[in-house]
């Protein structure tokens, strides 16, 4: 890699009731750190049929280097459609959960981007990818598939991460980099776990709420209000981890919800479940839960 070998890589193995898998986590190199939160490679099998990926505060580049996986789409008539994922996909910021299946195991290399991190390499306004998940070729053309082929021909995990980083660095365009206004406001939203009012955020930044919303839609994809909702939800999920009984009213107040019903509405919107039901579901990681 860039002179530090595997020093940026941390590996862990999970072997339990939910399955067995290994994950290699890689801290991004310095020239990508403003956009990229983390790279990872995961390989293994699970003992469940379907998981649900919950909305988060970033977007993802997903490169399948193993057997096909599937995204499950629910139709209005109650039926389902299984979308095969076997190459390179991009997942923008989401306001609803995504159901997936990996019946034959998985070997997946991913890049997690900061909320403002996709536009500099994707070269489109961020609101173009909100609630979209699908082939990266839909945005950049079939030439992106060459990256996957190079990765398949490379066995070293260090070299694989380096190939992806080189590819991303070669696409960075300064004119698409997020503004100091948006970066500063994103930090304040994160620091407050989404509790800071948008009116206060805009006033302190010296702009109107409308102007701030327009900049966020272009550079992040979501408005400050929508992103703050996700931060509050994620904060509540963190506080719920490992608890069997929860004082819901206290949790709602702690996470910045108006009341318990407000919390329940957001839980249903972001997970498809009431908080109590969600608590009973096993979680492979902090961002997903087992559906079946």
C-alpha positions as CSV (number, residue, x, y, z in Angstrom):
1,X,0.0,0.0,0.0
2,X,1.2,3.6,0.4
3,X,4.4,2.8,2.4
4,X,2.8,1.5,5.6
5,X,2.1,-2.1,4.3
6,X,-0.8,-3.6,6.2
7,X,-0.5,-1.2,9.1
8,X,-3.9,0.4,8.1
9,X,-5.7,-3.0,8.1
10,X,-7.4,-4.6,11.0
11,X,-8.9,-8.1,10.8
12,X,-11.6,-9.9,12.8
13,X,-13.3,-13.2,12.7
14,X,-16.9,-13.9,13.7
15,X,-17.9,-17.5,14.4
16,X,-21.2,-17.9,16.2
17,X,-24.9,-18.7,15.8
18,X,-25.4,-16.2,12.9
19,X,-22.6,-17.7,10.8
20,X,-18.9,-17.6,10.2
21,X,-17.1,-14.8,8.4
22,X,-13.8,-12.8,8.3
23,X,-13.7,-9.0,7.8
24,X,-10.6,-6.9,7.0
25,X,-11.1,-3.3,7.8
26,X,-8.8,-0.7,6.2
27,X,-8.3,2.9,7.2
28,X,-8.2,5.1,4.0
29,X,-5.0,6.7,2.9
30,X,-4.5,10.4,3.6
31,X,-5.6,11.8,0.1
32,X,-8.9,9.9,0.4
33,X,-9.7,10.4,4.1
34,X,-11.9,13.5,3.4
35,X,-14.3,11.4,1.3
36,X,-13.8,7.8,2.5
37,X,-14.7,6.6,6.0
38,X,-13.4,3.0,5.6
39,X,-12.7,0.2,3.2
40,X,-13.4,-3.4,4.0
41,X,-13.4,-6.9,2.6
42,X,-15.7,-9.6,4.1
43,X,-15.9,-13.2,3.2
44,X,-18.0,-16.1,4.8
45,X,-21.4,-17.6,5.2
46,X,-24.4,-16.9,7.3
47,X,-27.0,-19.1,9.0
48,X,-30.0,-17.0,8.2
49,X,-31.8,-16.3,4.9
50,X,-32.3,-12.6,4.8
51,X,-31.0,-9.5,6.5
52,X,-32.1,-5.9,6.5
53,X,-29.6,-3.1,6.0
54,X,-30.7,0.0,8.0
55,X,-30.3,3.6,6.8
56,X,-27.0,5.2,7.7
57,X,-25.2,8.5,7.3
58,X,-23.0,7.5,4.3
59,X,-23.0,5.8,0.9
60,X,-21.3,2.7,-0.3
61,X,-19.4,1.3,-3.2
62,X,-19.9,-2.5,-3.3
63,X,-17.8,-4.9,-5.4
64,X,-18.9,-8.5,-5.4
65,X,-15.9,-10.9,-5.8
66,X,-17.8,-14.0,-5.0
67,X,-21.1,-15.8,-5.5
68,X,-24.2,-13.7,-6.5
69,X,-26.2,-11.9,-3.8
70,X,-29.6,-10.5,-4.1
71,X,-31.5,-7.4,-3.2
72,X,-35.1,-8.0,-2.4
73,X,-37.7,-5.5,-3.6
74,X,-41.2,-5.5,-2.3
75,X,-44.0,-4.7,-4.9
76,X,-47.2,-2.8,-4.1
77,X,-49.2,-6.0,-4.6
78,X,-47.2,-7.8,-1.9
79,X,-45.0,-9.9,-4.2
80,X,-41.2,-9.6,-4.3
81,X,-38.5,-9.2,-6.9
82,X,-35.0,-10.5,-6.5
83,X,-32.3,-8.4,-8.1
84,X,-29.1,-10.2,-8.8
85,X,-25.9,-8.5,-7.6
86,X,-22.8,-10.0,-9.1
87,X,-20.5,-7.1,-10.2
88,X,-20.1,-3.5,-8.9
89,X,-23.0,-1.6,-7.3
90,X,-23.3,1.8,-5.7
91,X,-25.7,2.5,-2.8
92,X,-26.6,6.2,-2.2
93,X,-27.9,7.6,1.1
94,X,-31.1,5.8,2.0
95,X,-34.3,6.8,3.8
96,X,-35.7,3.2,4.0
97,X,-34.2,-0.2,4.8
98,X,-32.8,-2.6,2.2
99,X,-33.4,-6.4,2.4
100,X,-30.6,-8.6,1.0
101,X,-29.9,-12.4,0.7
102,X,-26.5,-14.2,0.2
103,X,-27.6,-17.8,-0.1
104,X,-24.3,-19.1,-1.4
105,X,-22.0,-17.1,0.9
106,X,-20.3,-13.8,0.2
107,X,-17.0,-12.3,-0.8
108,X,-17.5,-8.5,-0.9
109,X,-15.2,-5.6,-1.0
110,X,-16.7,-2.3,0.0
111,X,-16.0,1.4,0.5
112,X,-17.9,3.4,3.0
113,X,-18.1,7.1,2.1
114,X,-18.8,10.1,4.4
115,X,-22.1,11.8,3.8
116,X,-20.5,14.3,1.4
117,X,-17.9,11.8,0.0
118,X,-19.5,10.4,-3.2
119,X,-19.9,13.5,-5.3
120,X,-16.1,14.1,-5.8
121,X,-15.6,10.8,-7.6
122,X,-19.1,10.1,-8.9
123,X,-19.3,13.6,-10.5
124,X,-23.0,14.0,-10.2
125,X,-25.1,16.0,-7.7
126,X,-25.7,13.8,-4.6
127,X,-29.5,14.0,-4.8
128,X,-29.3,11.9,-8.0
129,X,-28.4,8.8,-5.9
130,X,-30.6,9.1,-2.9
131,X,-32.6,6.0,-2.3
132,X,-30.9,4.3,-5.3
133,X,-29.1,1.0,-5.2
134,X,-27.8,-0.6,-8.3
135,X,-25.0,-1.1,-10.9
136,X,-22.3,1.5,-10.8
137,X,-22.4,1.3,-14.6
138,X,-25.7,3.1,-14.5
139,X,-23.8,6.2,-13.4
140,X,-20.3,5.7,-15.0
141,X,-20.7,3.2,-17.8
142,X,-19.5,-0.4,-18.3
143,X,-15.8,0.6,-18.2
144,X,-16.0,0.4,-14.4
145,X,-16.3,-3.4,-14.6
146,X,-12.6,-3.5,-15.5
147,X,-11.9,-2.6,-11.8
148,X,-13.6,-5.8,-10.7
149,X,-11.7,-7.9,-13.1
150,X,-8.4,-6.5,-11.8
151,X,-9.5,-7.3,-8.3
152,X,-10.4,-10.9,-9.2
153,X,-6.9,-11.3,-10.6
154,X,-5.3,-10.0,-7.4
155,X,-5.1,-12.3,-4.3
156,X,-3.4,-9.9,-1.8
157,X,-5.9,-8.0,0.4
158,X,-3.4,-5.2,0.7
159,X,-3.1,-4.9,-3.1
160,X,-6.8,-5.1,-3.5
161,X,-7.4,-2.2,-1.2
162,X,-4.6,-0.3,-3.0
163,X,-6.2,-0.9,-6.4
164,X,-9.5,0.5,-5.2
165,X,-7.9,3.5,-3.6
166,X,-5.8,4.3,-6.7
167,X,-9.0,4.0,-8.8
168,X,-10.9,6.4,-6.5
169,X,-8.0,8.9,-6.3
170,X,-7.8,9.0,-10.1
171,X,-11.5,10.1,-10.2
172,X,-11.4,12.8,-7.6
173,X,-12.5,16.2,-9.1
174,X,-11.9,19.3,-7.0
175,X,-14.9,21.1,-8.4
176,X,-17.2,18.5,-6.8
177,X,-15.6,18.6,-3.4
178,X,-18.0,19.6,-0.6
179,X,-18.0,23.2,0.5
180,X,-16.8,24.3,4.0
181,X,-20.3,25.4,4.8
182,X,-21.7,21.8,4.3
183,X,-18.7,20.1,5.9
184,X,-19.0,22.3,9.0
185,X,-22.7,21.8,9.3
186,X,-22.3,18.0,8.8
187,X,-19.9,18.0,11.7
188,X,-22.3,19.9,14.0
189,X,-25.1,17.5,13.1
190,X,-22.9,14.5,13.9
191,X,-21.6,16.1,17.1
192,X,-25.2,16.6,18.4
193,X,-26.4,13.2,17.2
194,X,-29.0,14.9,15.1
195,X,-30.5,16.9,17.9
196,X,-29.4,20.4,16.8
197,X,-32.3,22.3,15.2
198,X,-31.9,23.1,11.5
199,X,-32.9,26.7,12.2
200,X,-30.1,27.0,14.7
201,X,-27.7,25.3,12.3
202,X,-28.6,27.7,9.4
203,X,-28.5,30.8,11.6
204,X,-25.1,30.0,13.1
205,X,-23.8,29.4,9.6
206,X,-25.1,32.8,8.4
207,X,-27.4,31.4,5.7
208,X,-31.1,30.8,5.3
209,X,-32.6,27.5,5.9
210,X,-33.6,27.3,2.3
211,X,-30.1,28.0,1.0
212,X,-28.6,25.4,3.4
213,X,-31.2,22.8,2.3
214,X,-30.3,23.4,-1.4
215,X,-26.6,23.1,-0.7
216,X,-27.2,19.8,1.2
217,X,-29.3,18.4,-1.5
218,X,-26.6,19.0,-4.1
219,X,-23.5,18.1,-2.0
220,X,-25.0,15.4,0.4
221,X,-28.2,14.3,-1.2
222,X,-30.4,14.7,1.9
223,X,-31.6,17.8,3.6
224,X,-30.2,18.6,7.1
225,X,-33.5,17.6,8.6
226,X,-33.5,14.1,7.0
227,X,-29.9,13.5,7.8
228,X,-30.5,14.5,11.4
229,X,-33.4,12.0,11.6
230,X,-31.0,9.2,10.7
231,X,-28.4,10.4,13.3
232,X,-31.1,10.3,16.0
233,X,-32.3,6.8,14.9
234,X,-28.7,5.5,14.9
235,X,-28.1,7.0,18.3
236,X,-31.2,5.3,19.7
237,X,-30.1,2.0,18.1
238,X,-26.7,2.3,19.9
239,X,-28.3,3.0,23.2
240,X,-30.7,0.0,22.7
241,X,-27.9,-2.5,22.0
242,X,-27.9,-5.4,24.5
243,X,-30.9,-4.1,26.5
244,X,-34.0,-6.2,27.1
245,X,-36.1,-3.6,28.8
246,X,-36.2,0.0,27.7
247,X,-37.8,3.1,29.2
248,X,-39.1,4.3,25.9
249,X,-40.1,7.8,27.0
250,X,-36.6,8.4,28.5
251,X,-34.9,7.1,25.4
252,X,-37.1,9.4,23.2
253,X,-36.1,12.4,25.2
254,X,-32.5,11.5,25.3
255,X,-32.3,11.1,21.5
256,X,-34.1,14.4,20.7
257,X,-37.6,13.0,19.8
258,X,-40.7,15.0,20.7
259,X,-42.2,12.0,22.4
260,X,-42.4,8.2,22.3
261,X,-44.8,8.2,19.3
262,X,-42.3,10.3,17.3
263,X,-39.6,7.7,18.1
264,X,-41.8,4.9,17.0
265,X,-42.7,6.6,13.7
266,X,-39.0,7.0,12.8
267,X,-38.2,3.4,13.8
268,X,-40.9,2.1,11.5
269,X,-39.8,4.4,8.7
270,X,-36.1,3.4,8.9
271,X,-36.4,-0.3,9.9
272,X,-40.0,-1.3,9.0
273,X,-40.5,-2.4,12.6
274,X,-41.7,-1.0,15.9
275,X,-38.8,-0.6,18.4
276,X,-39.9,-3.6,20.5
277,X,-39.9,-5.9,17.5
278,X,-36.5,-4.6,16.3
279,X,-35.0,-5.4,19.8
280,X,-35.9,-9.1,19.4
281,X,-34.1,-9.4,16.1
282,X,-30.4,-10.6,16.0
283,X,-28.0,-8.1,14.6
284,X,-25.0,-9.3,12.5
285,X,-23.5,-5.8,13.0
286,X,-24.7,-2.3,14.1
287,X,-26.1,-1.5,10.7
288,X,-28.3,-4.5,10.0
289,X,-30.6,-7.1,11.5
290,X,-31.8,-10.6,10.7
291,X,-35.3,-10.7,9.0
292,X,-35.6,-14.4,8.4
